[in-house]
Amino acid sequence: MMIRPMKPCRRGIKRNIALFVVFVIGIYCYVTIHYYGSKWRPLRPLATAEKEAQRLLKFITTYHYLCNSTVALSNRTDYLICTENNTGIDFEQSGIAYSVWTPYDIAFESALALNYSFQVNVITNFADADIVFREMNNTHILKTFLVANDNHDFTRNLYGQNTFNDILKKGGLKHIDILKMDRPSREVQLWEILHFMNEDRLLMSVKQLHIVMTIDKLDDDYLFNWYRSLYNLFYHQGFRLYHTSASSPLCLQVTVMESCVYWLSWIQNPGEQMFVMHPPADAGALELEEARVLDHINTLQEECHAFLEAPNLVSTVLPHSTSVTGVCSLEQHRRQVLIFSKNRELPVRQVFREADCDVYQFIPVFQYGNLIFKQESGHRKLNELTMDDLKLFVKRLRTVDVIDIHYTTMEWEILSNFLNNGILKSAHQLIFQANMIDRVYGRHPASLRKMYSELRRLEVQGFLLFHSIPCHMSEFLYYQANKGKVMEEQSLSYCYKLSFMKRNFKKKTKTGFQRHQIA
């Protein structure tokens, strides 16, 4: 008897394929709704060209870094060279510059080559470039059509065309002091070249970058592509915008942005101790800036499994994973704690003392624009310390387990001064009561952007968030246990108690904290 092979069930296969397609479509719809339905997400395409123009204009007119020393190479160029010590260009030494040049303005190149002895490498497709630059000894001409390094564009390797990858590979240079980029031709978009240079991380070796941004049409895709390229310059390549000029004052209005030219000057990351203002959240609206700050402080970057407990404080009101003190368990020896608060009866001070910590409390005061610190020294006498005195004091301690900043209305100024002067370098943990309402401007987008920038600067200096709790919950517990009164929740609704730990700080005991990734 002959046995026939069984035929596969076509209906079952079709049904499985249909279910798989429906499943993929459902996942795509969920991700899309979740992404675009939120208040703020970076690099989100906007609905109209006017909104894209508003966001792009807000980005290029909000400086990220304040360069206090700049040089204009000539009256005919709109670029400013940052010459600030330790971060800018040192014209006393010869340097290397690359210029994607278009005729006929040579003011930028000639000033670098003739006045500052720079080796200037000019990339151009202009046939008479040799004649234009023949009197400049330090100038090298590379005649080619510059194109983007798009792997899907097979014509990029045609004769007479080069990508920036090819040019740097042929030059064998690992460092470029100044890179100036104009639109190489009408057929090639500069934003596209920048996009693929970001993808290939070619700009990491560039110290200063100068870009010509030409807006020849108010098209939403065109404007979004420019915004995406500049956004990636900041977040992926570490460049900070410090100067912008426009072809006309009218170009600073969204409605007249078409047919405008902008000259943008950027500097490579000036260092972790320098303040960098982060770009606006989308177009910088109040609700978007607030959503970005709240999203940051509600996303934990570390995990602590053993907090320093406060036996005298009731903790049943809070969830089990929440700590009253916000301090991760300390080592058994050399417990140094610095508290900066005007409240001498701060309950956490007693908690630290009961944990056998050496507690030093300072009262911060602003006098004539300078921050000084008052410290008790017997018979309630107050000694005054300047910022330099405090740096020496912290240096003598060598290591500090906890720094607690608990000073409403002045906490951001204190934090900024500490970050500027390196006070937190030797600290393992930072406890910070952050009020989101500025004492002068209230709830203002610029104030929220500055607060967000300071929180990101903390992250750059190695402090990762491991505990976050609204102030009204922690204050409720403190005052319920110690004074029998409850603070108003409304006045503390924009206040959070934040706890940070140093990235390289590891516990020797079993009950420490563990690193975990955040999505």
Secondary structure, 3 states (H helix, E strand, C coil): CCCCCCCCCHHHHHHHHHHHHHHHHHHHHHHHHHHHHCCCCCCCCCCCHHHHHHHHHHHHCCCCCCCCCEEECCCCCCCEEECCCCCCCCCCCCCEEEEECCCCCCHHHHHHHHHCCCEEEEEECCCCHHHHCCCCCCEEEEECEECCCCCCCHHHHCCCEECHHHHHHHHCCCCEEEEEECCCECCECHHHHHHHHHHCCHHHHEEEEEEEEEECCCCHHHHHHHHHHHHHHHHCCCEEEEEEEECCHHHHCHHHCCCEEEEEEEEECCCCCCCCCCCCCCCCCHHHHHHHHHHHHCCCCEEECCECCCCCCCCCCCCCCCCCCCCECCCCCCCEEEEECCCCCCHHHHHHHHCCCEEEEEEEEEECCEEEEEEECCCCCEEEECHHHHHHHHHHHCCEEEEEECCCCCHHHHHHHHHHHCHHHHEEEEEEEEECCECCCECCHHHHHHHHHHHHHHHHCCEEEEEEEEHHHHHHHHHHHHCCCCCCCHHHCCEEEEEEEECCCCCCCCCCEEECCCC
